[in-house]
Amino acid sequence: MSTLSETRPAAVAWLGYGGLLPFLGTALLCWYEPNHRSFWLQMLLSYGAVILSFVGALHWGFAMVHPDRANLGVGGMYVWSILPALVGWIALLAAPGMGAALLLVGFLAHFRQDQRLARVLSLPAWYLPLRLQLTAVASLCLASVYFLGQAVSPAAFSA
């Protein structure tokens, strides 16, 4: 139910797509700079946890602006908004391969929740397409290093 602005602000595009650079850069470094792979992997997982927390916080904002509109109720929206931060925190405490998998699931689950909210809230028309693009790239980066770890050196990804 998107009824707000059809045009994505330029700053949103720059910040959103620019925010993908650490995902892309660290994932590529995990693949092509194996001597420091564990460092790059930790950088990727840390950034992923921070960004997952950020997208969770969007739902806190939605709950404040639309306290009676979401099908989860205001309490549910607030609760949902902190779950990504908890998933990110647990991902950082887990073995790297499991951490990447947890973040991947977290991003996908959060996008699904965004889709649910878009059905009941008036969000800008550009919001879901942008979230899909950003989620897809972040998820592909996390999945690529997870599979890299399984194929190249499982021991380094389970420490």
N, C-alpha and C positions, 0 to 999 in steps of 0.2 A: 504494500500500500504506500508507494512512494509518491508524494505529492509536492515535495519541496523542490528546490532548484535542480534543473536538468543539467546545468553546466558545472563541471567539477572545477573548483578554484585552482588556479595555477600553483599556488603554494602547497595545496594538498597533493597535487601530482608530483611536484619536486620532492617534497618531504617523504611521501609514500614510496616512490620509486627509488629515491636516494637511500632510503632505509633498507633497500634490498642489497646494496653494495657490500655490507659486511657479511651477509649470508653468502652471496656469490663468491666474494673474495676468499673467505675462509674455507668454503667448500672446495674451491679450486686448489687452494694451497694444501689442503688435506690430500688431494689426489696427486699433485705435481711436486710437492716438496716433502717427501716421506721422512727425511731426517728429523723434521720437527713436527711430524703429524700429530702427536699427542697435544702439543701446544696449540696448534691450529684448531684441533677438534675441541679443546676446552674453550677456546675463543668463540667458536661457532655455537657451542652449547650455552655458554654464558649469554651471548647476544640473543639467542633464541629464547632463553628464559626471560630476559628483560622485555623483549618484544611481546611475548605471550602475556606477560603481566600487563603491558600497556593495552593490548586489545581487550583484556578483561576489564580494565578500568573504563573502557568506553561504555560498558553496560552499567557501571555505577552511575555514569553521567546520564544514560538513558533513563535509569530508574528515578533520578532526581527530577528530570524534566517531564517524564510521563509516569507518575507514580500509580495512576489508576488504569493505564491503557494496556500494559503487557499481560499476556495470558498467564504468566508465572506469578503475577502479583508483585508488589513492590519488594516484599521480603525475599521472594525467589530471585528477582533481578539482582538484588544486592548480594545474595549468597552466590549466585552464578558469577558475578563480577570478580569475586576473589578466588574462585577455583583455578583459573589459569595461573595465577601467581603461585598457588600451592603446587600445581603440577610442575611448573618451572623449577621451583625449589627442590622438589623430589627428584626431578631430572638431573639436577646438578649434584645430588648426593649419590645417584645411582652410577653404575658402571657406564662408561661412555656410550656403548652401543644401546643399552637400555635407555639411557638419557635421551639419545637422539630419537628413539622410538616413542618415548613418552611425549616429547615435544611435538613430534609429528602428529600423534593422536590428539594432543591438546589443540593444535592449530586447526585440524580438521573438525573436531567437535565444536570449537568456537565458531567456525564459519557456519556450521549447521545451526547453531544457536542464533547467529546473525540472521540467517534466513527465516527462522521462526519469528524473530522480532520484527523483521521487515514486513511480515504479513499483518501485524497488528499496530505498528507504529508508523507515523509519517516520517520517513527518512528521505534524505536526498536521493534522487534517482541514480546518481553516480556511486553511491555508497557500496552497494552489494557488488557491482562489477569490479570496483577497485579492490574491495576485500578479497574477492575471488582471485584476482591476479596476484595480489601480494601473498595470499595464503598459498597459492599454487607454487610460486617461486620458492618461498621459504620452505615449504614441504618437500619440494624436489631436492633442494640443497641438503636438508636433513636426511632424506631417504638415500641420497647418493653416498653420503659418508657412512651411513649405517651399512649399506651393501658393500661399500669399499672395505669396511672393517671385517665383514663376513668373508669376503673374497681374498683379501690380502694378508691381514694379520689379526685374526680374531683375538689373540692374546692381548694385543695393545688396546683393543676396544672393550675388553672385559675387566681391565685392571681397576 
